[in-house]
Amino acid sequence: MQVSVIIPVYNAAPFLDKCLQSAFDQPQTGEVILIDDRSTDGSWEKCEAWVKKDKRVRLFRNEGIKGAGAARNVGLRNATCEYIAFLDADDYYLDGRFDEDDKIFRSYIHIDAIASTTIISNNKGKNPVNYNLFNKSLIGPKKKFDKISILTFNTIQNFHFIALTVKKNALKINFEFDESLKQGEDLDFIYRLLHYTNTVSSNNLDPKVVYRIHDKNTTLQKTETIFYRRQLYLKLFKFTIQHKINLAVIWHNFKTYIEYDFLWFTGGKIKPKKLFKILLLPVFVYRLMFKTDISYDKDRTIHLS
């Protein structure tokens, strides 16, 4: 088993060495594809040093600050191994990251993707992180070696994007990342992956990846987060209706879209939220059905510089 590990890089110099070393410590790593998003903190120079250090490194650079989705698309277009895995430059793999995956793929040729368990490491630093997306130390499927659907992903089989290992030939059609989403593009990818492929859970009691929460996570850009999560759940709502996924999933995405639309519409400053959401529900439904938004930011330069 040979894996192409795709890593978008943006101002992650303090984390980069550990991240890359963890990828190269896996015997199944055939190549590491680094895509720098115009870093300004020395990350590019560290990437260049790793090119000289290990011949498995392939280095690319975006023309502007395009976001992780655009960077990962560069990786997908240039990957040469039979399997694909993703890693963010501030996270890292644990020993044996692909060992169980290797066994499963060899034993069951019909499987397209495998999801493992992730450890959430909350390093708050000087600025406390109000991070509601992950409120526990582990995120992963609750059932071992079980097929994951969009419905079960939303309920009992949740997993983090960087814990995926995917057959490259399963990503031939309709699987590039949505570059219009500067956040949430990974969840959009997961929905399409679960709908179009056969994805299963690995040993959920054996974490394989560490996801770091720190005060430089791009998801802490509040205004950007609200805008793109709003766009994401609008897209997921329409996707689940189009493909008749499940009423519970459709309702979940509708409610989440309304929540983010309320935050975007009011700036999150009006209380009590529940009352105003009820009163303004016709407005939000109208915005859902008819409103076309202008682009929030072309290349993130303003918000992340």
N, C-alpha and C positions, 0 to 999 in steps of 0.2 A: 504493500500500500504506500503510495506516494501522494503527499498532500501539498497543494499550493496554499500558503498562508497569506492572506491579503490584509495589509495593515495601512489604514489611512493615518497620516501624521500631521498634526497641527500643534505647534508649540508644546511639545511633550518631552522636552529634553531631560527633565529630572527622572522620567519613568522609562525612557526608551531602551536603555541598556538591559534592564531586567526583562522588559517585554521581549526583546529580540533574543536574548539568551534563552528564555523559556521556550521559545519556538524552536530554536536550534537544538535544544536538549531532547527533543522528540525525534526518535530514529526515523519516523515516517515523514518528516518534513523534507520535501524534495526541493522546495524553493520558498523564499519569503519575498513577497512583492510589496515594496514600500512606495506609497504615493504621498509625497509631501504637498501640503495645501498652502504653500508659500509661508512657511514658518519664519519667525523672526527672532527666535530665542536660542539658536544654535542647533536646533533639531536637524536641519538640513546637513550641517557639517558632521553631526554624529552619524547620520545615514550614510554619508560618503565614506566615513571611516569604516563602517560595517561592510560596505561594498569591497573594500580592500582586505577586510578581515576574513570574509567568508564568501566563496564564489557562488553560493546559492542565493545571495541577495541580488534582487533586480530593483533598480531605483528609477522612479518617475517623479515628475513635478508638474502640478497643475499651473495653468497660466494665471489664475487668480484664486481667491479664497472661495472655492466652489462647494465645500461641505463634504461630509463623509460619503454620501451617496455617490456623488460624481467621482470621488477618489476610488471607491470600491468598484465602480464600473470600469475604470482603467485597469484595475486588477483582474476583473473577470475577463476582459478582452485579451489580456496578455498571459493568463494562467496556462500552464502547459501540463500540469499533473492531472491524474484521473479524478482526484478528489479536491474539494475546495473547503477551506475553513477561514473564518474571519477572526480578527483580533484587533482591539483598539490599542493605540500606542501607550496608553496609561494603564493597561491591564496586563495580565500574564497567565500563561498556562501552568498547570501543575504537572508533576511527573506522571507519565503514563496517559497523557492527554488523549492519544488516539489508539491505545491498546485495545480497549473494549470495542471501539468502532471497527477496528480492523477485523476482529473476530466475527462481529455481526455481519459486516458486508461480505465476508468470505462465505459465511454460512447461509445467507439469505440474499440471493442475487436480485430479488424483486424490490428490495428496499432502496430508496433514493436518498434519504437523509436521516440523520440520527441526532437527537437532542440530549445533551447531558445536563448535569447540575452545576450551578455556579455559586461560588462563595461571594457574598457582598461584604467588602471591606470598607468601612466608613471612617475615613481619615479626614475629620472635619477641619483640621488646621486652625488658623486664627479666626476665620469667619465660620460660625456654625452653619451647617448646611440643612436647610429645610427641604428634605428630599422625600416626597411621599410615594414615589413610584416603587421603591424597595424599602419595606419596613421590617425586614427580617434578615437573618444572616445567610440564609440559603434560598435560592430560587431554582426550581427544577420540577420535573414531572413527579406526580405522586404515585404513579404506577410504573413498574419496570417493564421494559420490552413490550410496550403497548403502542398500537397505532394512534397517532395524534391527529385529530381533526380540528377545524376552527372552533367548533363547539367545545370540545374537551380542552383545547388550549385556553379558552376563556374561563374555564371552570377548574379542572383538576390537573391539567397537563401543561401548565405554564412553564416557560423556560426563557433564558436570556439568549439573545441573538448570537453572542460570541461563543456559545456552547454548541453551535451547529457544525456538523460535518456533512457535506453534500457531494453527491456524485456530479461531476462536471457535466456529463451528458444529460442530466436531468434539468439543466438550466439553459437549454438551447433556445427555448421559445418563451418570450414574455417575462424574462427574469432579470432584466437590468433594473437597477435601483431608480426610483423616481427622483430625478435631480431637482425637481421643483420643491421637494420637501427637504429643508435643511435640518429638520429634526423629525423623528418618527418614521424615517424612510426604512428603518430596519423592521418595524412592525408591519408596514405595508408589504415588505418583501416576505415576511413570515406568513401573512394571510395567503398570498398567492402560492407560496411553497406548499402550504398545507392543503390548499384546494387542488392543486394540479399534480402533486407527487405523493408518494407513499413514505411518510415520515413517521419514525418510531422513537420511543424513549429508550435511553440507555439505562444503566444501573443508577437509579436515582439516589442511592445512598453513598455514591462515590463521586464527589465533586471533581471537576476537571479544569475549571477556570476560576480566576479571581477577578472580579469587577471592582474597581476602586472608585469610591465616592470621595471627592475632594472639592475644595472651593474654586477650582478652575474648570470644572465640568461645564461644557457648553450648554447643558440643559438648565443651568442656573441663570441663563439669560432670560429673565422672566417674560419680557414682551415678545421676544422671538419664540419662546416656548409656547406661549398661549396661541400666537398666530399659526404656527406650523402644526401644533397638535389639533387645532380647530380644522385646518385643512385636511389633516390626516384622517380624522374621524368622519368628516364629510365624505371623503373618498371611500373609506371602509363601509360606511352606511350604504352608499350607492352600490358598492361591490357585492355586499351581502344580499341586497335586494335583487340585483341583476342575476345572481347565481342561486337565489332561493336557498340560502345557507340554512338558516334556522331562525325562528321568530325571536328566541331569546337573544341570539347574537345581534340580530337587526335592532332590537330594542336597546341593547347595551350600547351599540354604536350611536344610535340616535340620541340617547340620554347623555352620552359623553360629549357628542358634538354640541348639544344644547348648553352643557356646562361651560365648554370652552368659548362658545359664541357669546354667552352671557359675560364671561370674563373679558372678552375682547370688546364687546359692546359698551360695557360699563367701566372698564379698567379695574374691575374687582373692588371698587370702592363703595358700592351701594350695599347696605344691609337693611333688613334681613334678606339674604339672597333667595331663600325659598319662596317667599312671598312675591318678590319682584319677578322671579322666573315664571311663576304661575301667571302673573298679570301680563307679562311680556311674551308669553308663549306664542301667540299668533304672529308677533313680529319675528320671532326666531324661526318659525316654520316658513314664513314668507322669505326670509333671508336664505334658508336652506334650499328652497325650491327655485328662487329666481335671482338672488343677488350674485353678481360676478365681482370678485375681488381683484384689485390691482395687485401687482407683485409687491411683496414686502421689502425685499432686498435682492439685488441681482447677484452679488458675490460675497455678502457678509462683511465686507471690508469695514463698513461703518460700525457694525455692532460688535465685532470681535477684535478690532485693532487695539 
